[in-house]
Amino acid sequence: MRIHDTFARGLGLTGVLALLTACAGTSRHEAPTLSEARYRAHIERLSSDEFEGRAPGTPGEQKTLAYIEQQFRAAGLQPGAGSSFLQAVPVVEIETHPDDAVPVRSAGGRLDLRNRDDVVFWTRRPVPESRVTDAELVFARYGFVAPEYGWNDYAGLDMHGKIAVVLVNDPGYATQDPALFTGKAMTYYGRWTYKFEEAVRQGAAGVFVVHETGPAGYPWDVPRNGAAGPQFDLRIADHQSQRLAIEGWITDAAAARVLALAGQDYATLKQQAAQRGFRGRALGLTTSFGVRNEVSERTSYNVVGLLPGRERPDEAFVYTAHWDHLGRSAGDGDGDDIFNGAADNATGVSALIELGHAFAATRPRPRRSVLFVAVTLEESGLLGSQYFAEHPPVPPARMAGGLNMDNLAPIGPAHDVVVVGFGASGLDDYLRRAANRQDRVLAPEPTPEKGLYYRSDHFNLAKQGVPMLYPKAGVQIRGREPGAGRAWLDDYVAHRYHKPSDEYDAAWDVSGTMQDLALYYDVGRAVADGTAWPNWRAGSEFRAIRDASR
């Protein structure tokens, strides 16, 4: 069903005229009242033990979907996935049972890598068992092919049936050379998801990405906890040629032991790998290991709410936030086995609901439609947003822009507004004008090496050409000492991110978040109530896609 049809049937001519002639309401640049109490209540409920960590394919999913749909209805939104709020996302779920150890053999020795302590691994091939036998290990530098940078890590390497050992991030981060790639800022080539994709193209059997906390942007607990749960993927016809037999991570300490077995020094290889002219190499090592799988086809769901535009309902501004988290685990040592995901991302979903309330209360309604999309399977590779971007209710060419909310840090009111991917599109100008009215300034992300722009759901719409904002909480906290915001975020990543300890705290200071939500409303309303088509800046990797679609 087209949005135009939904809008016409939902309002009728009388409703349309009422919207066009309404005179009560707010000014263009003032949001209707945003309720902190309502926002907090949503976070507390969604992150409660009742929802069991909001894992797809569990009873926690059904409770989460029902809650979001109920709140979208209560806010005054209409179904945005045809006649339903729920957009079915067909997936395959793979419960993996990896071998306890990975044996690595050389001509003169052997070592065993322990699962979870030294390595984690899985497969996204939906088969009963996926194994590699006597597979050679190859050091393939950073594991990418980037012709625009004159860089090919697989040059001269035959990877068929072999395991690539690759470094995380990219050489710009390793050298801190601003002239190499994008310097400290991670490119998409530095993302581990890309490294798996490229290894498939190279014919490899598998990949181990070497984990280091600095260039990865998170500690070892993150891939270890992520590998402990089921692996999800969109259903595809040819998984043998499009998915690796083994995907995984290896700690830097374990990688150093592996390389030492091959007569190589990890620190030296890492330094050389970031220099032009160095080539990857076979290590003279082999391994045999694998995983047993319990495979089932499932359907997860995005939740899509719609506020139809009063004049151009076939055009839209899009807000996104992911509802899923990690579910349950074997425990964290203190008996807590539920990953509540309060900050990640009950905050974003609660913001989505609250913005739905604000837009439904706006008079007159914006000229363009506004979509509110709570996506699934972000924690499993952005799968829900990928499906939404490939099967949208409005063609991407008719999306004027969007804004993603993920992990809204409750650290108080800030002078700055951090923009992940700062300077990427004309949407920055809308956000800057809104921030000026709050006496605030835009700031680029303080940790561009983490590649955050490629790690959340807006990225899939960006790949379709849609300009997407990804703002985060500012770190220059008003009335606090310099560095207080950065210290809070660092502590969160070290002690609560992707851990059962990410729980709601009534002592959270969400006053800064409420200011941010007013900004997000202002941006969305300005775009939805306007006629302009924001675009990517010249030089953006998404600019050509947008230009071709328009």
C-alpha positions in Angstrom: 0.0 0.0 0.0 1.3 3.4 -0.9 1.5 6.1 1.8 -0.7 8.3 -0.3 -3.5 5.7 -0.1 -3.0 5.2 3.6 -3.2 8.9 4.2 -6.3 9.5 2.1 -8.2 6.6 3.7 -7.1 7.6 7.2 -8.0 11.2 7.1 -10.5 11.8 4.3 -11.2 15.1 2.7 -12.5 16.6 5.9 -9.3 15.7 7.7 -7.1 17.1 5.0 -9.0 20.4 5.0 -8.8 20.5 8.8 -5.0 20.1 8.7 -4.7 22.8 6.0 -6.7 25.3 8.0 -5.6 24.5 11.5 -4.3 27.5 13.3 -3.5 26.1 16.7 -0.2 24.5 17.6 3.5 25.4 17.5 5.8 27.5 15.5 8.1 26.0 12.8 11.0 26.0 15.2 9.4 25.0 18.5 8.6 21.4 19.3 5.4 20.5 21.0 6.0 19.5 24.6 8.4 16.6 25.0 7.7 14.5 28.1 10.7 13.5 30.1 8.5 11.3 32.3 7.1 9.5 29.3 10.6 9.1 27.8 12.0 7.6 31.1 9.0 5.3 31.5 9.6 3.8 28.0 13.3 3.2 28.7 12.6 1.6 32.1 10.0 -0.7 30.6 11.8 -1.7 27.5 15.0 -2.5 29.4 13.3 -4.3 32.2 13.9 -8.0 32.8 10.4 -8.7 31.5 11.7 -8.1 28.0 14.5 -10.6 28.5 17.1 -8.5 26.6 14.9 -8.0 23.5 16.6 -10.7 21.4 15.0 -11.5 18.0 13.4 -14.9 17.9 12.6 -15.0 21.6 9.5 -14.1 23.7 11.2 -10.9 24.4 10.8 -9.9 20.8 7.0 -10.4 20.9 6.8 -8.3 24.0 8.9 -5.6 22.4 7.0 -5.5 19.1 3.6 -5.4 21.0 4.9 -2.5 23.2 6.2 -0.4 20.3 3.1 -0.9 18.2 0.9 0.0 21.2 2.9 3.2 21.8 2.9 4.2 18.2 -0.9 3.9 18.1 -1.2 5.8 21.4 1.0 8.5 20.0 -1.4 9.0 17.0 0.7 7.3 14.3 -0.8 5.2 11.5 0.5 1.8 10.2 3.5 2.4 7.9 4.0 -1.1 6.5 0.9 -1.3 4.3 -2.0 -1.9 6.6 0.2 -3.0 9.4 2.8 -1.5 11.8 4.9 -4.6 11.4 7.2 -5.2 8.4 8.2 -8.8 8.2 12.0 -9.4 7.9 12.7 -13.0 6.7 15.8 -14.3 8.3 17.7 -17.5 9.0 18.8 -18.1 12.6 21.9 -20.1 13.2 22.7 -21.4 16.7 26.3 -22.2 16.4 28.3 -24.8 18.5 31.9 -24.1 17.9 34.8 -26.4 18.6 36.4 -25.9 22.0 39.8 -25.1 20.4 41.4 -24.2 17.1 44.6 -26.1 16.5 47.3 -24.3 14.6 50.1 -26.4 13.2 53.5 -25.6 11.6 56.2 -28.0 10.3 57.8 -27.9 13.8 55.1 -27.3 16.3 51.5 -26.7 17.3 49.4 -24.4 19.5 45.7 -24.5 20.5 43.6 -21.4 20.5 40.8 -21.6 23.1 37.3 -20.6 22.1 36.1 -17.4 23.8 39.5 -16.7 25.4 41.6 -16.5 22.3 39.2 -16.7 19.4 35.5 -16.5 18.6 34.0 -17.9 15.4 30.8 -18.7 13.7 29.3 -19.1 10.2 26.4 -17.6 8.5 26.0 -20.5 6.1 22.7 -22.2 7.1 24.1 -25.7 7.1 24.2 -28.4 9.8 28.0 -28.2 10.0 30.6 -25.8 8.5 34.3 -26.8 8.8 37.7 -26.1 7.3 40.2 -28.9 6.9 44.0 -28.3 6.6 43.3 -24.8 5.6 46.3 -22.6 5.2 46.6 -19.3 7.2 47.5 -16.2 5.2 48.4 -12.8 6.6 46.4 -10.5 4.4 47.3 -7.1 6.0 44.0 -5.2 6.4 41.9 -7.5 4.2 40.7 -5.0 1.6 40.9 -3.8 -2.0 40.6 -0.1 -2.4 41.4 1.0 -5.9 40.6 4.7 -5.2 43.4 4.6 -2.6 45.7 2.5 -4.7 45.6 -0.3 -2.2 45.1 -4.0 -2.6 45.9 -6.3 0.3 45.2 -9.4 -1.7 47.6 -8.7 -4.6 49.5 -11.8 -5.4 47.7 -14.0 -2.9 45.7 -17.1 -3.8 43.0 -17.2 -1.1 40.9 -20.1 -2.3 40.1 -22.4 0.6 42.4 -20.5 2.9 41.9 -18.5 6.2 42.8 -14.8 6.0 44.3 -13.2 9.2 43.7 -9.5 8.9 44.2 -6.4 11.0 41.2 -4.4 12.3 40.6 -0.8 11.1 42.8 0.5 8.3 46.3 1.9 7.8 45.3 5.5 8.2 44.6 4.8 11.9 47.7 2.7 12.4 50.0 5.4 11.1 47.9 8.5 12.1 49.0 9.9 8.7 46.3 12.3 7.5 47.4 11.7 3.9 46.9 7.9 4.1 43.2 7.0 3.5 41.4 9.4 5.9 44.0 9.5 8.6 42.6 8.7 12.0 39.0 8.4 10.8 38.0 4.9 9.9 36.8 4.3 6.3 34.3 1.6 5.4 37.2 -0.6 4.4 38.2 -0.7 8.1 34.9 -2.2 9.2 35.0 -5.9 10.0 31.8 -6.5 8.0 33.6 -5.3 4.9 36.5 -7.6 5.5 34.2 -10.6 5.5 32.6 -9.4 2.3 35.9 -8.9 0.5 37.2 -12.3 1.7 34.1 -13.9 0.0 35.0 -12.1 -3.2 38.6 -13.4 -2.9 37.4 -17.0 -2.6 38.6 -17.4 1.0 37.2 -20.1 3.3 37.3 -17.8 6.3 38.7 -14.8 8.1 40.1 -14.0 11.6 40.1 -10.3 12.3 42.8 -9.4 14.9 41.1 -7.6 17.8 42.8 -4.6 19.5 40.6 -2.4 21.7 41.9 0.9 20.4 41.4 0.4 16.6 38.3 -1.7 17.1 36.7 0.8 19.4 35.5 -1.7 22.0 37.0 -4.4 24.3 37.2 -8.1 23.6 34.0 -8.7 25.6 32.0 -7.2 22.7 32.9 -9.8 20.0 32.9 -12.5 22.6 29.4 -11.7 23.8 28.2 -11.2 20.2 29.4 -14.6 19.2 27.8 -16.3 22.1 24.3 -15.8 20.7 22.5 -17.0 17.6 23.8 -15.6 14.3 21.2 -14.1 12.0 21.2 -13.3 8.3 18.7 -12.3 5.7 17.6 -15.3 3.6 19.5 -15.6 0.4 19.5 -18.2 -2.3 23.2 -18.9 -2.7 24.9 -18.9 0.7 27.8 -21.1 -0.5 29.2 -18.4 -2.8 28.1 -15.4 -0.7 29.1 -16.4 2.8 32.3 -17.6 4.4 32.6 -21.1 5.9 34.1 -19.4 9.0 33.9 -15.8 10.3 35.7 -14.8 13.5 37.9 -12.7 15.7 41.2 -13.4 17.3 42.8 -11.5 20.2 46.0 -9.6 19.5 47.8 -11.7 22.1 46.7 -15.0 20.4 47.6 -13.6 17.0 51.1 -12.8 18.2 51.5 -16.4 19.3 50.2 -17.7 15.9 52.7 -15.5 14.1 55.5 -16.5 16.4 54.8 -20.1 15.5 55.3 -19.0 11.8 58.6 -17.3 12.7 57.0 -13.8 12.4 56.9 -10.9 14.9 53.4 -9.4 15.3 54.5 -5.9 16.1 56.8 -5.8 13.1 54.3 -7.2 10.7 51.7 -4.7 11.9 54.0 -1.8 11.3 55.0 -3.1 7.9 51.4 -3.8 6.9 50.5 -0.1 7.1 53.2 0.9 4.6 52.7 0.9 0.9 54.6 -1.7 -1.0 54.3 -4.4 1.7 52.6 -7.6 0.6 50.7 -10.2 2.5 52.1 -13.6 2.8 51.3 -17.3 3.5 52.4 -18.2 7.0 53.2 -21.9 6.5 50.5 -22.8 9.1 47.4 -24.9 8.7 44.3 -25.5 10.8 41.2 -27.7 11.0 38.1 -26.7 13.0 34.5 -25.8 12.6 31.0 -25.3 14.0 27.9 -27.4 14.3 24.7 -25.5 13.7 21.1 -25.6 14.6 19.4 -23.8 11.7 15.9 -22.4 11.6 14.1 -20.0 9.3 12.4 -17.2 11.2 10.7 -14.0 10.6 11.6 -10.9 12.7 9.9 -7.6 12.3 10.5 -3.9 11.9 7.9 -1.6 13.4 6.9 1.2 11.1 4.8 4.2 12.1 3.5 6.8 9.8 2.4 10.4 10.0 1.1 11.2 6.5 2.1 14.5 4.9 -0.6 17.0 4.3 0.5 18.0 0.8 3.2 15.5 -0.5 2.5 12.2 1.3 4.7 10.3 -1.2 7.8 12.1 0.1 9.1 11.5 3.6 11.6 12.2 6.3 12.7 9.1 8.2 13.6 8.5 11.9 15.2 5.2 12.8 16.3 3.4 15.9 16.9 -0.3 16.5 14.8 -2.1 19.1 16.9 -5.4 19.4 19.6 -6.3 21.9 21.5 -9.4 22.9 19.0 -11.3 25.0 20.3 -13.7 27.6 23.7 -15.3 28.3 25.4 -17.7 30.7 25.9 -14.9 33.2 28.4 -12.2 34.0 29.8 -13.7 37.2 27.2 -12.0 39.4 24.3 -14.1 38.3 22.9 -11.5 35.9 22.2 -13.2 32.6 20.1 -10.5 30.9 21.5 -8.0 28.5 18.9 -5.3 29.3 20.3 -2.8 26.7 19.0 0.3 28.5 21.2 2.8 26.8 21.7 0.5 23.8 19.0 1.0 22.5 16.0 1.4 24.7 16.9 5.1 24.7 16.7 5.4 20.9 13.4 3.5 20.7 11.9 5.6 23.5 13.1 8.8 21.6 11.4 7.4 18.5 8.1 7.0 20.4 8.4 10.5 21.9 9.1 12.1 18.6 6.0 10.3 17.2 4.0 12.0 20.0 5.5 15.4 19.1 4.8 15.1 15.4 1.3 13.8 15.9 0.6 16.9 18.0 2.0 19.3 15.4 -0.5 21.6 13.7 -0.6 21.8 10.8 1.1 18.5 9.9 4.2 18.8 7.9 3.8 18.8 4.1 5.8 15.6 3.7 5.2 12.4 5.5 7.3 11.4 8.5 8.2 7.7 9.1 9.2 6.3 12.5 11.0 3.0 12.0 12.1 0.7 14.9 14.3 -1.8 13.2 15.3 -5.3 14.2 18.6 -7.2 14.0 21.0 -4.2 14.3 23.1 -6.2 16.6 23.3 -9.0 14.0 24.7 -6.8 11.2 22.1 -4.1 10.6 19.8 -6.6 8.9 16.5 -5.0 9.8 17.5 -1.7 8.4 19.0 -3.4 5.3 15.7 -5.0 4.6 13.8 -1.8 5.2 16.2 0.1 2.9 15.7 -2.6 0.2 11.9 -2.8 0.7 10.8 0.7 1.8 7.2 2.0 1.8 8.6 5.2 0.1 11.3 4.9 -2.6 14.6 6.1 -1.4 14.6 8.8 -4.1 11.5 10.2 -2.5 13.1 10.3 1.0 14.2 13.8 1.7 16.5 12.7 4.5 16.6 11.0 7.8 18.0 10.8 11.3 19.1 7.8 13.3 19.1 7.5 17.1 21.3 4.9 18.7 22.5 4.8 22.4 21.5 8.3 23.6 23.9 8.9 26.5 22.3 10.3 29.6 25.2 12.6 30.6 23.4 16.0 31.0 23.1 19.1 28.9 26.0 19.9 26.6 27.3 22.9 24.8 28.1 20.8 21.7 26.2 18.4 19.5 28.4 15.6 18.3 27.8 14.6 14.6 29.0 11.2 13.5 30.1 11.7 9.9 30.3 15.5 10.4 30.2 17.4 7.1 28.9 14.6 5.0 25.6 16.1 3.9 23.5 19.2 3.8 21.5 18.0 6.7 24.3 19.4 8.9 23.0 22.9 8.0 19.5 22.1 9.4 21.0 20.7 12.6 23.3 23.7 12.9 20.4 26.2 12.7 18.5 24.2 15.3 21.6 24.0 17.6 22.2 27.8 17.3 18.8 28.4 18.8 19.9 26.4 21.8 23.2 28.3 21.9 25.0 25.1 20.9 27.6 24.2 18.3 28.2 21.2 16.1 31.3 19.1 16.7 32.8 16.2 14.8 32.9 12.9 16.6 35.8 12.7 19.0 36.6 9.1 18.0 36.5 8.9 14.2 38.7 5.8 14.3 35.8 3.7 15.6 34.0 4.0 12.2 30.7 4.7 14.0 29.0 6.0 10.8 29.2 2.5 9.3 28.0 0.8 12.5 24.4 1.8 12.8 21.2 1.6 10.9 21.3 4.9 9.0 24.1 3.4 6.9 21.8 1.1 4.9 19.7 4.1 3.8 22.8 6.1 3.1 23.9 3.3 0.8 20.6 3.9 -1.1 21.6 7.6 -1.5 19.4 9.0 1.3 21.1 11.8 3.3 21.2 10.6 6.9 22.2 12.3 10.1 23.7 10.4 13.0 24.0 12.8 15.9 25.1 11.8 19.4 25.2 13.4 22.9 27.6 16.2 23.2 30.7 15.8 25.5 31.2 19.4 26.6 28.8 19.2 29.5 27.6 22.5 30.9 28.7 23.2 34.5 31.1 20.2 34.5 34.9 20.1 34.2 36.4 19.6 30.7 36.5 16.0 29.7 33.6 14.9 31.9 31.4 13.8 29.0 34.3 11.9 27.4 35.1 10.2 30.7 31.5 9.1 31.1 31.4 7.6 27.6 34.8 5.8 28.0 33.5 4.3 31.3 30.3 3.2 29.6 32.2 1.4 26.8 34.6 -0.2 29.2 32.0 -1.4 31.8 28.5 -1.4 30.4 28.4 -1.5 26.6 27.1 -4.9 25.5 27.1 -6.2 29.0 24.3 -7.1 31.4 25.2 -4.0 33.4 23.7 -1.7 30.7 20.6 -1.1 32.9 18.3 1.8 33.5 19.1 4.1 36.4 16.6 6.5 37.8 19.5 8.8 38.6 20.3 9.3 34.9 20.4 13.0 33.9 18.4 13.0 30.7 17.9 16.7 30.5 20.5 16.9 27.7 18.7 14.1 25.8 15.5 16.1 26.0 17.3 19.1 24.5 18.6 16.8 21.8 15.2 15.5 21.0 14.0 19.0 20.4 16.8 19.4 17.9 15.9 16.2 16.2 12.3 17.3 16.0 13.3 20.7 14.6 15.4 19.1 11.8 12.8 16.6 10.8 10.1 19.2 10.8 12.1 21.7 8.8 12.8 19.1 6.1 9.4 17.6 6.1 7.7 21.0 5.9 10.0 22.3 3.2 10.5 21.7 -0.5 14.3 21.3 -0.6 16.1 18.1 -1.3 19.2 17.9 0.9 22.2 16.2 -0.7 25.5 14.7 0.1 28.5 16.9 -0.1 30.8 16.7 -3.1 33.2 13.8 -2.6 30.9 11.7 -0.5 30.8 8.1 -1.5 27.0 8.4 -1.6 26.7 11.5 -3.7 26.6 9.7 -7.1 23.9 7.4 -5.9 21.7 10.3 -4.8 22.3 12.3 -8.0 21.4 9.3 -10.1 18.2 8.6 -8.2 17.1 12.3 -8.4 
